[in-house]
Amino acid sequence: MHGHQLRLQAEEERVQMWTDISVGSIYGAIKRLGSEGLIAEVRTERDGNFPERQVYDITPAGLESLARLRSDHLQELVVKPDPFDLALTRLDPDALDDLPAVLAERLHAFEHRLHETERANARAQPYLSLSEKHALRHRVHRLAAEIEWLRDLIAALPEIVADETARRSDASHPANQSTAWIPSPASAQP
């Protein structure tokens, strides 16, 4: 395929919904993959008045790399830290009054993203393989879990605010000491 065909296929398959691939980054990826010897130009073609386009194919090294990546990703457990959690654990006392609105807005944004994801998934269903359907359902489940967690957090907000206020007023509380708590690698594990 040439770059334009790849871009159209990526848009059609809505890869941005279930990967961190941006459709606009395809041309840069083609250059990088070519420079790494993972794809190679096999011919140039012209369609009508369009400019010449280079057609690429995956190389044997590219096939090996793809197989290795696929195997690694099927075996790897990925739960990325969410910067939201760090911000939540280091609340600014002056911002506690804004917290209900911030959390309500975050909840609304996740509900909107879930709704849009479900709509897009429904439109895409006839064109998806069974494994693609399951991958997209995984995203729905993850969004739904985030929404449930945010609802629990909002329900606990009065207790959180009371705890933060008490911690700030208690000079003997460890959070108010001059030495910051830094987790050891062992204590950071779930």
N, C-alpha and C positions, 0 to 999 in steps of 0.2 A: 504494500500500500504506500501511497504518498501521504505526506503530512495532512493535507486537507481531508483525505478519506479517513484517516485516524481521528481527526478532530470531529468529523461528522458522526463517526461511530461512537465516540466517547459521549457526545451530546445525546445521541439516540439512546444509548444504554444508561445515561444519567450516572456516569461513574462518580461524579462529585457527591452523590447521595450515599455511597457506601465505600468510598475510599477518600483519602486525603489528596487525591489528584485533582488539580485544577485543569479544566479543559484548555484554558489559555496557555498552560505551561507545556503543552505537547511539543511545540516546535523546539523549545529549549531542551526538552528531554531527548528528542531525536538527535540533536547535535551532540549531547553528552553521551548517549548510547553509541553513536557512531564513533566518537573519539575513543571510547573504551573498547571498541571492537565487538560490541554486542549485537549491533545491526550493521548492515553494509548496503550501500547503494547497488542495485542490480540493473537498473536501466533508467532512462529519462523518457518521459512521454508527454505528449501535448494533446489536449482535447479542445478542438475548435480554436477559438481565439484566446483561450486561457494561456498563461505563461507555461513554459516547460516545468515539469515537476519531476523530482527525483523519487523513484520508487525504491523502497527499502525492504529487506528481508532479514529475518533473524539469523545470526551466524551460529555455528556449533557452540562457540563460547557463550553466546547469548542464550541458547537452549539450556546449557548446563547451569548458567546463572539463574535462569528462570525456574528451573527445577529445584535448585537449592533454596531460592527465596520462597517458593511455594511450600516446600517441606518445612522450612523454618517457621513460616507464618502459621502453618497448621498446628505446629507443636508449641509455639510461644504463647505464653499467657501475658497479656498486656492490660494493665489497669493504670492509666496515666494519672499522675497527681493533678488535681484540679486547683488552680490558683485561688478559686473561691474559698476553698477550705482554709488556706493560710490566712486569707483576709478575715474569715469568720472567727478564727482563733486569736486574732490580734485586732479586735474592734477598738475603734477610737471612741472614747467616752462621749465626745461631743457629737458623734454621729449616731448614737443609739436611738435618738428620736426619729431619724431618717430610715432606720433599718426596716420597719414594717413596709414602707413604700418600696424600698429597694427589693425586698424579697417578693412582694406582690408583683412587681414588674418582671422580676426574673421568672417567677412562676408563669406569668402570662406569656412571656417569650418562649418558654419551653412548651407550654400548651399549644401555642401557635405553630412552633416547629413540628410538634407531633402531628397536629392536624394537617399541615402541609405535606409532611412525609407520608402520612396515610393516603392522602389524595394522590400524590405522585405515584405511590406504590400501586394504588388501584388502577391508575391509567396504564402503568407499565406491565401489569400482571399478564396480559395475553402474550407478551413478547419475551417473557423471562423463562429461564430454565428453572427446574425445581430448586437447585442449589442457590440460584440468584434470589428466588423468592424467600428462601430461608435467611439469606444474608440480609435482605431488606427487613424481614420480620425481626431480626436481631436488633437492628437500629430502633425499631418501634418499641421493643421491649426495654431497651436501654433508656430511651426517652421517657417511657411510662414510669420506670423505676426512679428516675430523677425527679419527675413530677410528684410521685408519692413521697419521696424523701423531703422535698421542699414543703409539701403540705404538713408533714410532721414537724419540720423545723419551724414553720410559721406558728403552729399550734404551741410549740414549746417556747416561743419568743418571750412571753412575759417572764418565764423562769430564767431565760438566758440574760435578759436585761437586768433582772434582780441580782443574779449571780455576778455579772460584770460590775454592777454598781457596788456590791458588797466587796468584791475583790479590790476595787480601786480605793475603797475607803479603809481597808484593812492593811496597815503598813507592814504587818508581820506575814502577810500572804507571800508565798514564793514568787508570784508574778510581779510583785512590787520591789523585789530585792535587786541589787545592782548587778548580780551575776545572772546572765540569761541561761535558761535551760536549753541545752543542746542535746538532742537524743543521740545515744550511741547507736551504731549500726544494728546491734542486737535488739535494742528497745524500739527501733523504728519498724521492725518487721511486724506484719499483722499476726 
